[in-house]
Amino acid sequence: MSLKLIAPAAIAAFTFAGASAQAESWNEKIEMCAEAAEAEGLIDLSDYQPEFDGGTTRRMSLTFYPIAQGDAGDSVEIECRISRGRVVSVDPLS
């Protein structure tokens, strides 16, 4: 196999691995934010499902929707600030 064929395949593999690692990192941050919101008493994760609503690696917004189909509860919006791999603040959005 020539180097011309190996190089593009290697680049594609590294790109995919990087995108996969980044996705895992976002999932971890979403989970971390949701758990912090529950610890602050803002939401009960047994009743609500978090959904990423936007943000950056340091600040993210989550919207929590009721899990039960018949639940007429309102959604809850939370903003988390993250620094050095941990949530430093959790605030409800109006």
C-alpha positions as CSV (number, residue, x, y, z in Angstrom):
1,M,0.0,0.0,0.0
2,S,1.4,3.4,-0.9
3,L,1.8,6.3,1.4
4,K,-0.7,8.3,-0.7
5,L,-3.4,5.9,0.4
6,I,-2.4,5.5,4.0
7,A,-2.1,9.2,4.9
8,P,-5.8,10.1,4.1
9,A,-7.0,7.0,5.9
10,A,-5.0,8.0,9.0
11,I,-6.2,11.5,8.9
12,A,-9.8,10.4,8.7
13,A,-9.3,8.0,11.6
14,F,-7.8,10.7,13.8
15,T,-10.6,13.2,12.8
16,F,-13.2,10.6,13.8
17,A,-11.5,9.8,17.1
18,G,-11.3,13.5,17.9
19,A,-15.0,14.1,17.1
20,S,-15.9,11.1,19.2
21,A,-13.9,12.2,22.2
22,Q,-15.4,15.7,21.9
23,A,-18.9,14.2,21.8
24,E,-18.2,12.2,25.0
25,S,-16.9,15.4,26.6
26,W,-20.1,17.2,25.8
27,N,-22.2,14.3,27.2
28,E,-20.1,14.3,30.4
29,K,-20.6,18.1,30.8
30,I,-24.4,17.8,30.2
31,E,-24.5,15.0,32.8
32,M,-22.4,17.0,35.2
33,C,-24.6,20.1,34.8
34,A,-27.8,18.0,35.3
35,E,-26.4,16.4,38.5
36,A,-25.4,19.8,39.8
37,A,-28.9,21.2,39.2
38,E,-30.4,18.3,41.1
39,A,-27.9,18.8,43.9
40,E,-29.0,22.4,44.2
41,G,-32.6,21.4,44.4
42,L,-33.6,23.0,41.1
43,I,-34.7,19.8,39.4
44,D,-35.5,16.2,40.2
45,L,-33.9,14.0,37.5
46,S,-36.3,11.2,38.2
47,D,-39.1,13.5,36.9
48,Y,-37.2,15.5,34.2
49,Q,-35.0,14.7,31.2
50,P,-32.2,17.2,30.4
51,E,-31.6,18.4,26.8
52,F,-28.7,20.5,25.6
53,D,-29.9,24.0,24.7
54,G,-26.7,25.6,23.6
55,G,-23.5,27.0,25.1
56,T,-19.8,26.8,25.1
57,T,-17.3,24.6,26.9
58,R,-17.4,26.9,29.9
59,R,-21.1,27.8,30.0
60,M,-24.0,25.7,28.9
61,S,-27.8,25.9,29.0
62,L,-30.0,22.9,29.5
63,T,-33.7,22.6,29.2
64,F,-35.4,19.9,31.4
65,Y,-38.6,18.4,30.1
66,P,-41.0,16.2,32.1
67,I,-40.4,12.5,31.5
68,A,-44.0,11.4,32.0
69,Q,-46.1,11.6,28.8
70,G,-49.2,12.9,30.6
71,D,-47.3,15.3,32.9
72,A,-48.4,18.8,32.1
73,G,-45.4,20.2,34.0
74,D,-43.5,23.1,32.5
75,S,-40.0,22.8,31.2
76,V,-37.2,24.2,33.4
77,E,-34.2,26.0,31.9
78,I,-30.8,26.0,33.7
79,E,-27.5,27.6,33.0
80,C,-24.3,26.0,34.3
81,R,-20.8,27.5,34.4
82,I,-18.0,25.0,34.2
83,S,-14.4,25.6,35.1
84,R,-11.5,23.2,35.3
85,G,-13.7,20.2,34.8
86,R,-16.3,21.0,37.5
87,V,-19.6,23.0,37.7
88,V,-18.9,26.2,39.6
89,S,-22.5,27.6,39.4
90,V,-26.0,26.6,38.5
91,D,-28.6,29.2,37.8
92,P,-32.3,28.9,36.7
93,L,-33.1,31.0,33.6
94,S,-36.4,32.9,33.5
